[in-house]
Amino acid sequence: MRATLYFRGSLTSCNYDCPYCPFSKNRDSAATLARDRVQVEAFVDWVREQAGLGHRLSIFFNPYGEGLVHRWYGRAMCELSHMEHVEKVAIQTNLSARLDWTDGLDARKTAFWATYHPGQTSEAAFLSRCMTLHERRLPFSVGTVGVREAFGAISSLRAKLPEDVYMWVNAFKDVKAYYSQEERSFLQSIDPHFELNLHDYESKGHRCEAGEQVFYVQASGIVKRCYKDRAVIGHLYRDGLEGLSRPRLCRMDCCDCYIGYIHMPELAMNEVYGPSKLERIAPIKTAGQKV
């Protein structure tokens, strides 16, 4: 079985304080961090045990907070990247942590979803870490939230990134009809696929790979069809992939999140992102536009 697993442990702490994020500058207790470490290691152990069962796995770490400031996330990525039955391992990160540990990765099977937060870090510091990934030939995308006050920083970063690095922009949807046509055109010049994220997709009753080939694993192994749908469909360590997998139509009115709507077959996102859909890297021919 070919499956994609998103993993989110108990971590809820971040070293940034973005105003739109509920986990900004949150500090987890030692007990919570210890629990998160055990959960990540248990997940890696489970993945290792799947060797020889015919599964081909892609794994994405998207913790509430910043994972790579904690050593167990880097160690997990290194271990997973060298497992034969793991096709890909990726992580969502603000790139604030050191990257020397990436020497232990299998670069062919690793990717980074790097989010830029203007005001939380300097452009020079963020760009330096991007260049470290680029020089090590580790695939990565760069993205940010498209709020008006960040337009200048977005344009500046795009101009300085290598042309073969795809930069995406998440639409700001907290305010209805937030963008003028001119602003939409500007963001489209940065991210050729910005309009795909700008829209919410009617999804209730529609087919989705979530719960069939895509699973959202939480902490101790509880699995949900997706993060927007709170219904629990089983337990990874008890039920296994075969016990969890079955076609499930979406129960939500709409889907507005990239890691959700990319798994709706009718939207044909594979045609946009190809084999790098998980880490949100568009083909080079549509990326790298400078402003």
GUTOR-295262 format. One record per residue (C-alpha): x, y, z. Coordinates in steps of 0.25 Angstrom, whole numbers, plus 5000, padded with zeros to 4 digits. Layout:
! GUTOR-295262
XYZ...
***
This chain:
! GUTOR-295262
500050005000500550144997500150245008500450385013500550405027500450545034501050535048500750635059501150605074500950685087501850795083501150935084502351025086503051125076504151225077503351325069502251405073501451425060500151505063499251405055499851285062499251225075500551165078501451285077502451295088501751175095502751095104502450955107502750885120503950785121502850675123502150715110503450715102503850585108502550525104502650585090504050525088503450385092502350405082503250435071504150325074503050225075502550275062503850245055503950105062502550075055503050125042504250035043503449915046502649935033503849895025503549765017502049785018501949845004501649985008502250105002502150225011502350375010502350455024502150595027502450655041501550775043501550805058500850915065502150995067503550985063504050845063505550855058505950935070505850795077506850695073505850575072505250635060506550645052506950505057505550445053505650505039507050445037506650305042505450315033506150365021507050235021505850135021505650065008504150065009504050215012503950294999504050435005504150505019503850655020503550755031502950895032503950985039504351135041505751095038506251165051507051045056508450995052508550905040509850835042509050715045508550705031509850635027509250505032508050515023507850435010507650565001506950484990505750455000505650585008505050715007504750845015503450935015504151065020503251175025503751315025503251405036503651555033503851625047504251495054505551475047506451565038506451535023507951515024507751405034506651335027507251345013508551285019507951165024507151145010508551155003509051045013507950955008508150994994509650964994509450835001508450804990507350774999505950804993505150914999504051014996503951155003502651215007501951325015500651385018500151485008499851605018499951745012501051785022501951675017501851705002503151785002503851665010503251565001503751634988505151654994505251504998504751464984505851544977506951484986506551344985507151254975506251244963506051094964505451114978503951114978503251224986501851204990500851304997499751265006498551355004498051435016496651395018496251445031495651575025494651545013495051605000496451645006497151664993496951764981497151714967498551784967498951714980498551584974499351604962500551644970500451514978500251434966501551494961502251434973501451304973500951254960499951164968499451274978498051274972497951124976498151154990497251274990495951194988495251104997494750974991493350914993493650784999492550725006492150585000493350594991494350484989495750504996496950414998496950455013496550335021496850245009498250275005498550395014498550395029498750495040499350435052499350505065500250485077500050345083499550285070498150335068497750355054496750455048496350465034496850605033497150715043495950795039495050675042495150635057494550495056495550385060495650275050496550185057497850165064499150145055499850055065498649965067497949965054499049975044498950035030498049925025497049945037496950095035496850105020495550115013494850215004494350335012493550455006493850585012492950625023493350775024492550885016493850935010495350915009496251035011497550975015498750935005499050805013497550765011497050804997498350754990497750614993496450634986496550564973495650654965496550774967497650694960498750754968499750654964499750724950500150854957501250804967501550664962502350574971502650694980501250714985501550684999502650785001501950884992502950904982502450934968503250894955504350994952503751034939502651104947503451164958504551254961503851384956504551514961503851644964
***
